[in-house]
Amino acid sequence: MLKNETYAGIRYFNRITAATEANRQGKEVIRGKWVLRDRVEWIAVKVPAIVSRELFDQVQARLRLHEERYCQPVTHYLLSGLVECGGLRCPVFFFAPLPQSPAPLGEGVGVSPCRVPL
Protein backbone atom coordinates (compact mmCIF):
# COMPACT_ATOMS: atom_id res chain seq x y z
CA MET A 1 0.00 0.00 0.00
CA LEU A 2 2.83 2.42 0.80
CA LYS A 3 4.41 2.02 -2.65
CA ASN A 4 1.26 1.64 -4.76
CA GLU A 5 0.63 4.80 -6.81
CA THR A 6 -3.03 3.86 -7.27
CA TYR A 7 -3.73 5.29 -3.79
CA ALA A 8 -2.24 8.62 -4.95
CA GLY A 9 -4.57 8.76 -7.96
CA ILE A 10 -2.69 7.09 -10.83
CA ARG A 11 -3.17 3.50 -12.00
CA TYR A 12 -0.75 2.05 -14.55
CA PHE A 13 -1.71 -0.54 -17.14
CA ASN A 14 0.45 -2.41 -19.68
CA ARG A 15 3.23 -2.77 -17.05
CA ILE A 16 4.24 -6.39 -17.64
CA THR A 17 4.55 -8.75 -20.55
CA ALA A 18 5.25 -12.46 -20.96
CA ALA A 19 8.94 -13.26 -20.63
CA THR A 20 10.64 -14.61 -23.73
CA GLU A 21 14.34 -15.05 -24.41
CA ALA A 22 14.32 -11.87 -26.54
CA ASN A 23 12.88 -9.48 -23.92
CA ARG A 24 14.44 -11.14 -20.84
CA GLN A 25 17.93 -9.70 -21.37
CA GLY A 26 18.94 -7.36 -18.53
CA LYS A 27 15.46 -7.22 -17.00
CA GLU A 28 14.06 -8.57 -13.76
CA VAL A 29 11.84 -11.59 -14.30
CA ILE A 30 8.74 -11.65 -12.08
CA ARG A 31 7.59 -15.07 -10.86
CA GLY A 32 9.58 -16.80 -13.59
CA LYS A 33 7.40 -15.76 -16.52
CA TRP A 34 6.74 -11.99 -16.51
CA VAL A 35 8.98 -9.04 -17.36
CA LEU A 36 8.40 -5.36 -16.53
CA ARG A 37 8.07 -3.21 -19.65
CA ASP A 38 9.90 0.09 -19.97
CA ARG A 39 8.14 2.86 -18.06
CA VAL A 40 7.47 4.83 -21.26
CA GLU A 41 5.21 1.98 -22.43
CA TRP A 42 3.01 2.10 -19.34
CA ILE A 43 -0.48 3.58 -19.71
CA ALA A 44 -1.39 5.98 -16.88
CA VAL A 45 -5.08 6.31 -15.94
CA LYS A 46 -6.35 8.79 -13.35
CA VAL A 47 -8.40 7.25 -10.55
CA PRO A 48 -9.88 8.81 -7.39
CA ALA A 49 -7.04 9.48 -4.94
CA ILE A 50 -7.31 8.15 -1.40
CA VAL A 51 -4.07 9.86 -0.28
CA SER A 52 -2.81 13.28 -1.38
CA ARG A 53 0.14 13.32 -3.76
CA GLU A 54 2.22 15.36 -1.29
CA LEU A 55 1.71 12.77 1.47
CA PHE A 56 2.51 9.93 -0.96
CA ASP A 57 5.77 11.66 -2.01
CA GLN A 58 6.74 12.23 1.65
CA VAL A 59 6.24 8.53 2.39
CA GLN A 60 8.37 7.57 -0.65
CA ALA A 61 11.17 9.85 0.57
CA ARG A 62 11.05 8.25 4.04
CA LEU A 63 11.08 4.75 2.52
CA ARG A 64 14.14 5.65 0.39
CA LEU A 65 15.92 7.04 3.45
CA HIS A 66 15.13 3.88 5.43
CA GLU A 67 16.34 1.70 2.55
CA GLU A 68 19.65 3.60 2.31
CA ARG A 69 20.22 3.63 6.05
CA TYR A 70 19.16 0.17 7.23
CA CYS A 71 18.84 -2.20 4.28
CA GLN A 72 22.49 -2.76 3.44
CA PRO A 73 23.43 -5.94 1.59
CA VAL A 74 24.77 -8.65 3.89
CA THR A 75 28.52 -9.10 3.75
CA HIS A 76 29.79 -12.59 4.50
CA TYR A 77 33.33 -12.83 5.84
CA LEU A 78 35.48 -15.87 5.15
CA LEU A 79 36.31 -16.88 8.75
CA SER A 80 33.06 -15.74 10.38
CA GLY A 81 32.05 -18.29 13.03
CA LEU A 82 35.32 -20.22 12.75
CA VAL A 83 37.45 -17.82 14.82
CA GLU A 84 37.14 -18.13 18.62
CA CYS A 85 37.62 -15.41 21.24
CA GLY A 86 40.36 -15.71 23.83
CA GLY A 87 37.99 -15.73 26.82
CA LEU A 88 35.43 -18.53 26.81
CA ARG A 89 36.31 -19.72 23.28
CA CYS A 90 33.02 -18.37 21.91
CA PRO A 91 32.73 -18.06 18.11
CA VAL A 92 33.44 -14.60 16.72
CA PHE A 93 31.23 -13.22 13.94
CA PHE A 94 32.32 -10.38 11.68
CA PHE A 95 30.00 -7.76 10.23
CA ALA A 96 30.47 -4.84 7.90
CA PRO A 97 30.44 -1.58 9.87
CA LEU A 98 27.39 0.66 9.67
CA PRO A 99 27.95 4.04 7.99
CA GLN A 100 27.69 5.87 11.34
CA SER A 101 30.04 3.49 13.24
CA PRO A 102 33.56 4.58 14.29
CA ALA A 103 35.20 1.68 12.39
CA PRO A 104 36.85 2.72 9.11
CA LEU A 105 35.01 1.70 5.97
CA GLY A 106 36.20 -1.58 4.54
CA GLU A 107 37.06 -3.06 7.94
CA GLY A 108 34.77 -5.59 9.57
CA VAL A 109 33.65 -5.45 13.18
CA GLY A 110 34.19 -8.59 15.27
CA VAL A 111 31.52 -9.54 17.81
CA SER A 112 31.70 -12.31 20.39
CA PRO A 113 28.65 -13.46 22.43
CA CYS A 114 30.67 -13.43 25.69
CA ARG A 115 31.70 -9.76 25.14
CA VAL A 116 35.37 -10.40 25.92
CA PRO A 117 37.47 -7.69 24.17
CA LEU A 118 38.92 -9.00 20.91
C-alpha positions in Angstrom: 0.0 0.0 0.0 2.8 2.4 0.8 4.4 2.0 -2.6 1.3 1.6 -4.8 0.6 4.8 -6.8 -3.0 3.9 -7.3 -3.7 5.3 -3.8 -2.2 8.6 -5.0 -4.6 8.8 -8.0 -2.7 7.1 -10.8 -3.2 3.5 -12.0 -0.7 2.0 -14.5 -1.7 -0.5 -17.1 0.5 -2.4 -19.7 3.2 -2.8 -17.1 4.2 -6.4 -17.6 4.5 -8.8 -20.6 5.2 -12.5 -21.0 8.9 -13.3 -20.6 10.6 -14.6 -23.7 14.3 -15.0 -24.4 14.3 -11.9 -26.5 12.9 -9.5 -23.9 14.4 -11.1 -20.8 17.9 -9.7 -21.4 18.9 -7.4 -18.5 15.5 -7.2 -17.0 14.1 -8.6 -13.8 11.8 -11.6 -14.3 8.7 -11.7 -12.1 7.6 -15.1 -10.9 9.6 -16.8 -13.6 7.4 -15.8 -16.5 6.7 -12.0 -16.5 9.0 -9.0 -17.4 8.4 -5.4 -16.5 8.1 -3.2 -19.6 9.9 0.1 -20.0 8.1 2.9 -18.1 7.5 4.8 -21.3 5.2 2.0 -22.4 3.0 2.1 -19.3 -0.5 3.6 -19.7 -1.4 6.0 -16.9 -5.1 6.3 -15.9 -6.4 8.8 -13.3 -8.4 7.3 -10.6 -9.9 8.8 -7.4 -7.0 9.5 -4.9 -7.3 8.2 -1.4 -4.1 9.9 -0.3 -2.8 13.3 -1.4 0.1 13.3 -3.8 2.2 15.4 -1.3 1.7 12.8 1.5 2.5 9.9 -1.0 5.8 11.7 -2.0 6.7 12.2 1.7 6.2 8.5 2.4 8.4 7.6 -0.7 11.2 9.8 0.6 11.1 8.3 4.0 11.1 4.8 2.5 14.1 5.6 0.4 15.9 7.0 3.5 15.1 3.9 5.4 16.3 1.7 2.6 19.6 3.6 2.3 20.2 3.6 6.1 19.2 0.2 7.2 18.8 -2.2 4.3 22.5 -2.8 3.4 23.4 -5.9 1.6 24.8 -8.7 3.9 28.5 -9.1 3.8 29.8 -12.6 4.5 33.3 -12.8 5.8 35.5 -15.9 5.2 36.3 -16.9 8.8 33.1 -15.7 10.4 32.0 -18.3 13.0 35.3 -20.2 12.8 37.4 -17.8 14.8 37.1 -18.1 18.6 37.6 -15.4 21.2 40.4 -15.7 23.8 38.0 -15.7 26.8 35.4 -18.5 26.8 36.3 -19.7 23.3 33.0 -18.4 21.9 32.7 -18.1 18.1 33.4 -14.6 16.7 31.2 -13.2 13.9 32.3 -10.4 11.7 30.0 -7.8 10.2 30.5 -4.8 7.9 30.4 -1.6 9.9 27.4 0.7 9.7 28.0 4.0 8.0 27.7 5.9 11.3 30.0 3.5 13.2 33.6 4.6 14.3 35.2 1.7 12.4 36.8 2.7 9.1 35.0 1.7 6.0 36.2 -1.6 4.5 37.1 -3.1 7.9 34.8 -5.6 9.6 33.6 -5.4 13.2 34.2 -8.6 15.3 31.5 -9.5 17.8 31.7 -12.3 20.4 28.7 -13.5 22.4 30.7 -13.4 25.7 31.7 -9.8 25.1 35.4 -10.4 25.9 37.5 -7.7 24.2 38.9 -9.0 20.9 
